[in-house]
Amino acid sequence: MARVRLTKSLVDDLQPPAKGQAFLWDSEIPGFAVRITPTGVKAWIVQMQVRGGKERRMTVGLCSKLPLDKARIEARKLIANADLGRDVAQERQEARQVKPEANPTVEDFAQRWLDEVVARRNRASTLKLRRLLVKNHLVPHIGAKRIAELTRKDVEDLHHKVSGKYPIAANRAVSTLSAILATAMRWGLLERNVALNAHRNAEEGRERYLTHDEIKALAKALDESPAQDSADVVRLLLLTGARVGEVMGMRWEQLDLEAGVWTKPAATTKQNRIHRVPLSPPAVDVLSKRQDAAKEGKRPTSTKLDRGAREGNPWVFPGEGKAGHMTSVRVFWSAVCKRAGIKEARIHDLRHTFASLLVSAGESLPIVGALLGHTQAKTTSRYAHLLDDPLRAAMARVGEITGGGKR
């Protein structure tokens, strides 16, 4: 596909094809082009890859109405949205299907939002959480109200009522309502989002890191556990810093044990991007043992699965439910923490522990963020205070080298 840097004069001189459509692709912005039809109509278009690997081609605007410099700006926005997992073409199609005169209730539109937006673009766990927020908080308090008639006072009342028992859930309920109303705006049903930037309850960040003694006690409890499938999940959580859903949904095809690399597909990560993770030798060892057992048709612990169901199974942690893989280790985690004498630790704290071990060892925050799959530096900044010890040690070494400042 030939590419040139598009200019106004170059586009003005384009001649229409005898039949079909002709494209001239820009060398400055990959995926940006001018399209010309046999009738001479010229339009700016952008071709991009959205979540799931689908190719989308969208019209940015007519060349006669939209200058090239502004078309480039809009093209970059569309490509950036695609990189973040949005499918703007699909959103536009959905908007055309909505009747502008409709004014559904919050309950009805929330259900449509769950089915047509969340179910298509988010993970199953996110869909489940948002269904609960809609069912338990939005529907009982504002479900019967029409979305175009909602006021800021309705949102504040909702937040106040839910906050009485569930202050954090009240924040999540308002955030969910804001996402619902944002969709209604995209679809032409609303002119403003009354839940946007609404009041939220203060939330204290919870940081819990396992100590070195707790890690040793946890390792011992894992080795002694009869449930080695679940034990391996926990081991990999601590060794990779991955989220529990990512580990339990791990497939053999994602792993290159010889190179020591785990490639997480975009659809399985919270950031909706492919995430390549280098695996440490201990992590490779855990996975290699599971691979050997899978090839032999064995499992670390007995299950109801027969030999035929085990052989050729794509999942690293096969399960017996509809998902095909393990979906929870909550009960196991509680039991193993009790056995190890570890108190008030969530399984997600293993991710924080992984990060804290790296930072305390002197690794930079960008490196830690890359390993955790963070897309924004501020997400990793919560671990900045852990740099104090290695920084203090580094300063001490400088003091030793320079003779402690003596004259």
Residue pairs with C-beta under 8 A, 6 or more apart in sequence:
1 25
2 25
3 25
3 26
3 27
4 10
4 24
4 25
4 26
4 27
5 26
5 27
5 28
6 24
6 26
6 28
6 32
6 33
6 34
6 68
7 68
8 67
8 68
10 24
11 24
11 34
11 42
11 63
11 68
14 22
14 24
14 34
14 36
14 42
15 36
16 22
16 36
16 37
16 38
16 39
16 40
17 36
17 37
17 38
18 38
19 38
20 38
21 35
21 36
21 37
22 35
22 36
23 33
23 34
23 35
23 36
23 45
24 33
24 34
24 36
25 32
25 33
26 32
26 33
26 34
26 72
28 72
29 46
29 72
29 75
29 76
29 79
31 46
31 47
31 48
31 75
31 79
32 44
32 45
32 46
32 60
32 71
32 72
32 75
32 79
33 44
33 45
33 46
33 47
34 42
34 43
34 44
34 45
34 63
35 42
35 43
35 44
35 45
35 59
36 42
41 62
42 62
42 63
42 64
43 59
43 60
43 61
43 62
43 63
44 59
44 60
44 61
44 62
44 63
44 66
44 68
44 71
44 74
44 75
45 57
45 58
45 59
45 60
46 57
46 58
46 60
46 75
46 78
46 79
47 55
47 56
47 57
47 58
48 55
48 56
48 58
48 78
48 79
48 82
49 55
49 56
49 82
50 56
50 82
50 85
50 86
50 87
50 89
50 90
51 82
51 85
51 86
51 87
51 121
51 266
51 267
51 272
52 267
54 87
56 82
56 87
56 88
56 89
56 90
57 89
58 78
58 88
58 89
58 92
60 66
60 71
60 74
60 75
60 78
61 70
61 71
61 74
63 71
66 74
78 88
81 88
82 88
83 273
84 272
85 121
85 266
85 272
85 273
86 121
87 121
90 120
91 186
94 116
94 117
94 186
94 187
95 186
95 187
95 188
98 187
98 188
98 189
100 188
100 189
102 189
103 146
103 147
103 148
103 149
103 189
104 112
104 146
104 147
104 189
105 143
105 144
105 145
105 146
105 147
106 138
106 139
106 142
106 143
106 144
106 145
106 146
106 147
106 150
106 177
106 180
107 138
107 139
107 143
107 144
109 147
109 180
109 184
109 189
110 134
110 138
110 139
110 143
110 180
111 134
113 179
113 180
113 183
114 127
114 130
114 131
114 134
117 183
118 126
118 127
118 130
119 127
122 130
123 245
123 267
123 268
123 270
125 245
129 172
130 176
133 169
133 172
133 173
133 176
134 176
136 169
137 158
137 162
137 166
137 169
137 170
137 173
138 158
138 173
138 176
138 177
138 180
141 157
141 158
141 161
141 162
142 150
142 154
142 158
142 177
145 154
147 180
147 181
147 184
147 189
147 190
148 189
148 190
150 181
150 194
150 195
151 194
152 194
152 198
154 194
155 174
155 177
155 194
155 195
155 198
156 198
156 199
158 170
158 173
158 174
158 177
159 170
159 171
159 173
159 174
159 198
159 199
159 200
159 201
160 170
162 169
162 170
162 173
163 170
163 201
167 201
168 201
168 203
170 201
171 200
171 201
171 203
174 195
174 198
174 200
177 195
178 193
178 195
178 196
178 198
181 190
181 193
181 194
181 195
181 196
182 193
182 196
184 190
185 191
185 192
185 193
205 382
207 352
207 382
208 344
208 345
208 346
208 349
208 352
209 349
209 352
209 353
209 356
210 218
210 342
210 345
210 349
210 350
210 353
214 340
214 341
214 342
214 345
215 238
215 353
217 340
217 341
217 342
218 234
218 238
218 336
218 337
218 340
218 342
220 340
221 336
221 337
221 339
221 340
222 231
222 234
222 235
222 336
223 231
224 339
225 231
225 332
225 336
225 339
226 301
227 301
227 332
228 300
228 301
229 299
229 300
229 301
229 303
229 317
229 326
230 326
230 329
230 332
230 333
230 336
231 300
231 332
231 336
232 286
232 290
232 300
232 317
233 244
233 247
233 248
233 317
233 326
233 329
234 329
234 332
234 333
234 336
234 347
234 350
235 282
235 283
235 286
236 242
236 247
236 250
236 283
236 286
236 287
237 244
237 247
237 347
237 350
237 351
237 354
238 350
238 353
238 354
239 279
239 280
239 282
239 283
239 286
239 354
240 247
240 262
240 277
240 279
240 283
240 354
241 350
241 351
241 354
241 355
241 371
241 372
242 264
242 277
242 351
243 270
243 348
243 351
244 329
244 347
244 348
245 268
246 264
246 268
246 269
247 317
248 317
248 319
248 325
248 326
248 327
248 328
248 329
249 268
249 315
249 323
249 325
250 262
250 315
250 316
250 317
250 325
251 314
251 315
251 316
252 291
252 294
252 314
252 315
252 316
253 314
254 262
254 263
254 264
254 265
255 261
255 262
255 263
255 279
255 287
255 316
256 262
256 263
257 279
257 284
257 287
257 288
257 291
260 278
260 279
260 280
260 281
260 283
260 284
261 276
261 277
261 278
261 279
262 276
262 277
262 279
263 274
263 275
263 276
263 277
264 274
264 275
264 276
264 277
264 373
265 274
266 272
266 273
266 274
269 275
269 373
270 373
271 373
271 374
271 375
273 373
273 375
275 373
277 371
277 373
278 371
279 287
287 316
290 300
290 316
293 299
293 300
294 310
294 311
294 313
297 307
297 310
297 311
298 310
299 305
299 310
299 318
303 318
303 320
304 320
305 318
305 320
309 318
310 318
313 324
314 324
315 324
315 325
315 326
316 325
317 325
317 326
318 324
318 325
318 326
319 325
319 326
319 327
321 327
329 347
330 347
333 347
337 343
337 345
351 372
354 371
354 372
355 368
355 372
355 380
355 383
356 383
356 386
358 367
358 368
358 371
359 365
359 368
359 383
359 386
359 387
359 390
360 386
360 389
360 390
361 390
362 390
362 394
365 377
365 380
365 381
365 383
365 384
365 387
366 377
366 380
368 380
368 383
369 377
369 379
369 380
372 380
374 380
399 405
